[in-house]
Amino acid sequence: MSPTPDSPPACAACALRRYAEKKPNSLWARLWRWHTGWCPGWRRYQAWLAQQEK
């Protein structure tokens, strides 16, 4: 089952992303920032956020 275009991507509820935002100097936050550099899901999440602002 694929998500609908209006549903939030998995990054919206990701525990690692939330932890990285709470503790930006942690090892997990550095891992998260590295991960977002190549993750296609992160790009979809960013596009989804931009669409929500319109």
Stockholm file with secondary structure:
# STOCKHOLM 1.0

chainA/1-54         MSPTPDSPPACAACALRRYAEKKPNSLWARLWRWHTGWCPGWRRYQAWLAQQEK
#=GR chainA/1-54 SS CCCCTTSCCGGGGCHHHHHHHHCTTSHHHHHHHHHHTTCHHHHHHHHHHHHHHC
#=GC SS_cons        CCCCTTSCCGGGGCHHHHHHHHCTTSHHHHHHHHHHTTCHHHHHHHHHHHHHHC
//
